[in-house]
């Protein structure tokens, strides 16, 4: 009889239990710093409606496909922590956190907290976990590499590591597609229920919170 834990249990204990909290702490701390910076940036930093294509963080048109491609690219950069001792993962978490904090802080100068929450929460509840899952992969591989260099482990990466990381990356990719669909098709409709303001420009910048 096979007494080994199932795949979900292995993924949780070997990858998520330790590394997701670390990634979340880095992201949250960076959000707070970014929010503090927002008070020093004029509200005009958010572009007017219809100028999305001028934002270097965003595709010219906010569609499910364009958002999926943009955010998968961001997660790929984060996953490069696996081959950079975790450095790219940490840097990506910090940059995304700073951007989230700055954009939210500036958006609050233009619309109410309820509207800002409506612009972020529906897709963010799916998008941020995907980001943290990929961050966990990058951080774990980075830590394993450091331990190998220090002579603490005999092997660098096992076949089991690669298979489990593959499952996590696929899961994150699926979550990104779902979040992109919500962001492209439902976000403005939900947020518009709470204000008469034209939210096109604000929504475009809110969409930049996960970017390379």
C-alpha positions in Angstrom: 0.0 0.0 0.0 1.3 3.4 -1.0 1.4 5.6 2.2 2.9 8.6 0.4 0.8 11.8 0.7 -1.2 12.7 -2.4 -0.1 15.4 -4.9 -2.1 18.3 -3.3 -0.6 17.5 0.1 2.9 17.4 -1.3 2.5 20.6 -3.2 1.2 22.3 -0.1 3.8 21.1 2.3 6.8 21.2 0.0 6.1 24.4 -1.9 3.3 26.5 -0.5 3.4 26.3 3.3 6.8 27.9 3.7 7.3 30.0 0.6 3.9 31.6 0.0 4.0 33.4 3.3 7.5 34.7 2.5 6.3 35.9 -0.9 3.2 37.5 0.6 5.2 39.3 3.2 7.6 40.8 0.6 4.6 41.8 -1.6 2.6 43.3 1.2 5.6 45.3 2.6 6.2 46.6 -0.9 2.6 47.6 -1.3 2.8 49.7 1.8 6.0 51.4 0.6 4.4 52.1 -2.8 1.3 53.5 -1.1 3.5 55.9 0.9 5.1 57.0 -2.3 1.7 57.7 -3.9 1.2 60.7 -1.7 4.2 62.4 -3.4 2.8 61.7 -6.9 0.2 64.0 -8.5 -3.1 62.4 -9.5 -2.5 63.4 -13.1 -0.1 60.4 -13.2 -3.1 58.3 -14.0 -3.8 58.8 -17.6 -7.0 60.1 -19.1 -9.5 57.6 -20.6 -8.5 56.4 -24.0 -4.8 56.6 -23.6 -4.1 53.1 -22.4 -1.7 52.4 -25.3 0.6 55.1 -24.0 1.1 53.2 -20.7 4.3 51.2 -21.0 3.0 48.6 -18.5 -0.1 47.8 -20.4 -1.2 46.5 -23.9 -3.0 48.9 -26.2 -6.4 47.1 -25.6 -7.6 45.5 -22.5 -8.9 42.1 -23.6 -8.7 38.7 -22.1 -6.0 37.7 -24.5 -3.9 40.8 -24.1 -4.1 40.7 -20.3 -3.3 37.0 -20.2 -0.2 37.5 -22.4 0.9 40.5 -20.3 0.4 38.8 -17.0 1.9 35.4 -18.0 5.0 37.4 -19.1 5.1 38.9 -15.6 4.9 35.5 -14.0 7.6 34.1 -16.3 9.9 36.9 -15.1 9.0 35.9 -11.5 9.7 32.2 -12.2 13.3 33.2 -13.3 14.1 33.2 -9.6 14.6 29.5 -10.1 17.8 30.2 -12.0 18.8 33.4 -10.2 19.0 32.2 -6.6 15.6 33.7 -6.0 16.7 37.2 -6.9 14.4 37.7 -9.9 11.4 36.5 -7.8 12.1 38.9 -5.0 12.7 41.8 -7.4 9.5 41.1 -9.2 7.5 40.9 -6.0 9.0 44.2 -4.9 8.3 46.0 -8.2 4.7 44.6 -8.4 4.1 45.6 -4.8 5.4 49.1 -5.3 3.2 49.5 -8.4 0.1 48.2 -6.6 0.6 50.6 -3.8 1.3 53.6 -6.0 -1.6 52.9 -8.3 -4.1 52.3 -5.5 -2.9 55.4 -3.6 -3.3 57.6 -6.7 -6.6 56.1 -7.6 -8.0 56.9 -4.2 -7.4 60.6 -5.0 -9.9 60.2 -7.9 -12.5 57.8 -6.8 -13.9 56.3 -3.6 -12.3 53.3 -1.8 -15.4 51.3 -2.7 -14.8 51.9 -6.4 -11.0 51.2 -6.1 -11.9 47.9 -4.4 -14.4 47.0 -7.1 -11.7 47.6 -9.7 -9.1 45.4 -8.0 -10.8 42.7 -5.8 -12.8 40.7 -8.3 -9.8 39.7 -10.4 -7.2 40.3 -7.7 -8.5 37.5 -5.6 -7.5 35.1 -8.3 -4.5 37.0 -9.8 -2.6 37.5 -6.6 -2.7 33.9 -5.5 -1.4 32.9 -9.0 1.5 35.4 -8.5 2.3 34.0 -5.0 2.2 30.4 -6.4 4.8 31.2 -9.0 6.8 33.2 -6.5 6.9 30.1 -4.3 8.3 28.1 -7.1 11.0 30.7 -7.8 11.9 31.0 -4.1 12.0 27.3 -3.4 14.3 26.6 -6.4 16.4 29.5 -5.4 16.8 28.3 -1.9 17.6 24.8 -3.0 20.3 26.2 -5.2 21.8 28.1 -2.4 21.7 25.0 -0.1 23.4 23.0 -2.9 26.2 25.6 -3.3 26.8 25.6 0.4 27.1 21.8 0.4 24.0 21.3 2.5 22.3 19.0 0.0 23.7 16.3 -2.4 21.4 17.1 -5.3 20.2 20.3 -7.0 16.8 19.4 -8.6 14.9 16.1 -8.7 12.4 14.8 -11.1 9.8 15.2 -8.4 10.7 18.8 -8.0 10.2 19.5 -11.7 6.9 17.6 -11.9 5.5 19.4 -8.9 6.7 22.8 -10.1 5.1 22.0 -13.4 1.7 21.4 -11.8 2.0 24.7 -9.8 2.9 26.7 -12.9 0.0 25.2 -14.9 -2.4 26.0 -12.0 -1.1 29.6 -11.9 -1.5 30.0 -15.7 -5.1 28.8 -15.5 -5.8 31.3 -12.7 -4.3 34.1 -14.8 -6.6 33.3 -17.7 -9.6 33.3 -15.4 -8.5 36.6 -13.8 -7.9 38.2 -17.2 -11.4 37.3 -18.3 -12.9 38.9 -15.2 -10.7 41.9 -15.5 -11.5 42.5 -19.2 -15.2 41.7 -19.1 -16.6 42.3 -15.7 -14.4 44.8 -13.7 -15.7 48.0 -15.2 -19.3 46.8 -15.1 -19.0 46.0 -11.4 -17.2 49.2 -10.5 -19.5 51.4 -12.5 -22.4 50.4 -10.2 -20.8 52.5 -7.5 -20.0 55.7 -9.3 -21.0 57.9 -12.2 -17.4 58.7 -13.1 -15.9 57.5 -16.4 -13.6 54.7 -15.1 -11.9 53.8 -18.4 -8.6 55.5 -17.6 -8.5 54.5 -14.0 -9.3 50.9 -14.8 -6.5 50.8 -17.3 -4.0 51.8 -14.7 -5.4 49.5 -12.1 -4.8 46.7 -14.7 -1.1 47.4 -14.5 -0.7 46.0 -11.0 0.7 42.7 -12.3 3.3 43.5 -14.9 6.9 42.5 -15.7 
